[in-house]
Amino acid sequence: MVKKKESTLINMVIVLFLITLAAGLSLGYVNDITLEPKAKARLAKKMRALNVVLPQFNNNPISEGHLMKMADVKDSVEIYPAAKDGVFVGAAVTGVSERGYSGLVKLMVGFEPDGNIINIAVLEQKETPGLGTKMKGEKFLRQFRGKHPADFDLKVRKDGGEVDALAGATISTRAFSEATQQAYDAYLAFRERNLKSDK
């Protein structure tokens, strides 16, 4: 009787191992065949955002992009310079905040050469539907366009700034503002470094 129990246990372990192995190989295969489509989708999403936040350009901002390490930023900030007929017309900069109501808020902010905000595109967010998700809406975004972060305090009005918070989503608005400020700080560092290298 004891031998039969041992035999059953060994068979169960072998079957479980084979099932796990088959599942792992299947997942690896599916991941491999979806890598290229996922990369293409990410690139297309990035290009759409660039077209939303930048003025007309005829260079390839993605191929000319820079990664910049900033203090207090976990990952490198992405900067995509735009040019029209060889003349610099602005840059798109990613900004990230982990302080959204549901975590990550990732933006792409377009800046004119002087630092004015052209437009902002929300790349990622997991905020509450109907509240924090309104950060993608025209009514919210228009308050940032044409503003220069040196003159426009990117804090929420409740915190002494000039940003009108989304109703019922002050935390989401703070994260949005923090990501925008981070993008501006990165843009200033990029502009200063490139102006020095141009001299």
C-alpha positions, 0 to 999 in steps of 0.5 A: 500500500505504501509503494502505491502512494509513493508511486502516485506522488511521483506520477503527480509530480512528473505530470505537474512538471510536464504541465508547467514546462509546456505552459512555460514554453507556450508563454515564451513562444507567444511572447516571442511572436508578439514582441515585434507587434508590441514594439510597432504599437509602442512606436506608433503611439509615440509618433501620435503623441509627438504629432499632438505635442509638437509644431510641424517638423520634418526631421525624425525626432525619435531617431534623434531622441536623447535619454537624460538622467535626472536627479529624483527620477527613477528612469531616464527622461526621454527628449525628442527634438523637433526641427523644420528644415534644420531649424529647431522648433521645439522638443517633446519631453516625457514626464512621470509621476508615481503619485497618481491616485492609482500610481503611474501617470506618464505624459509627453509635454511639447515645448517651444524653444523658449520653454512655453508649453505647446501641448500635453499628451497622456501616455499612461495613466490608471486613474479613476474612470470619470474622475482622474481620467479626465486629465486627457480632456480638452477642458483640463489640458487647455489651461497648460497650453501657451503657459511658461512654467517659469511664470505659471506655477504648476502646483494645484490651486489648493497647494498655492499654484495656478492649476485648476484641479479636476473635480474629485481628482486632486491627487491625479491633478497633482501627479499630472502637474508633477510630471509636467514640472519634471518634463520642464526641468529636463527640457531646461537641462537639455536646452542648456547643454545643447546651447553650450555645445552650439557655442 
